[in-house]
Amino acid sequence: MRFDEISDELREKARKCGSYEEKMAFIKGNEIELTDEQLDLVNGGSTGPHQGRPDCPKCDNGYLRKTGRERPGEILGIFNDVERRCNICGYTDWFWW
């Protein structure tokens, strides 16, 4: 099924997923189809030299830490977006993971 076909019940379960792994298991377990754009977003998370934390796309030296802020999902739609900030340069952006 596509994201736009997900029932309200499944959306509620999806919102309870916290980690990247839980979100991916939810997507796979419910056989949710991703568009090419969504696949790029899912596969775009870096796992460079910072112990599995995503590398900063701006300075390439720091890693992105969660700031604690969330907003209703605008990226993939069913998961809340999470704000992350670079520990070196201060770059801040929203991510679905």
Summary of the structure (lengths in Angstrom):
residues: 97
radius of gyration: 14.0
end to end distance: 20.9
largest distance: 41.2
contacts: 240
relative contact order: 0.18
helix: 30%
strand: 23%
